[in-house]
Amino acid sequence: MERTPPDRHRVLESYRDGVQAIRALADRVADWTAPTPCTEWQIIDLVGHLRCVAENYLEYLQDSPDSRLAKLFARDAATAVLIRQQARQNAAELAVLPPEPGPDRIMAFTVSAGAYADLMPDMWDRTHLVYRGTKYTVGDHAGAACVEWHLHAWDLARAIGEDYRPRDPELLVSAWHWGVPHLPLASGDAWEAVLRSSGRSPSWPEADAASGPGSKRRLGAGPGASAGS
């Protein structure tokens, strides 16, 4: 594990980059029912998930260190339990969203993600949660948010036939270690390691076509499916 926390300036810059990339890619969506690398999700579902994640992150920040996320991680549960719990939460929250158009979901995402960005610098060193005896700060969790946004920017890009690679993938490696402490990170190229560790195939959609109909992959919802969204 990388023992040095990610640089604050680079985290804040990466966070802004991720939000801006999502907005720019969403502006180019022509078909909101197109499939995405997130198994069984269309683009409209993906942007609904983004809205939910941004709202949750803002809630966790405002409630730290006593948020419902902190209480979940304080149980020191096994990784598989945390993954299942977060996946159920993601599915439940998405199911109850109003049937709003994609641009409205992106706008709601932008508002919450922006509020988070405004608040986190002044709260950077506050305890966000404690997991297996180690304290993780608001700054550490901001790294998880960076990973989340860039992964979903990649999902959107692939869903509209484009590609995406963040400007600072090495920052996301360090951010993963500190923001997603319960999940291992693959080796290799920094960005491909993040993609693969989140359950994605860098060659999607060709990888799905090659695996044939009926194949299943872990829900590619970013570390949020397993790290706090």
Disulfide bonds with the S-S distance in Angstrom:
none
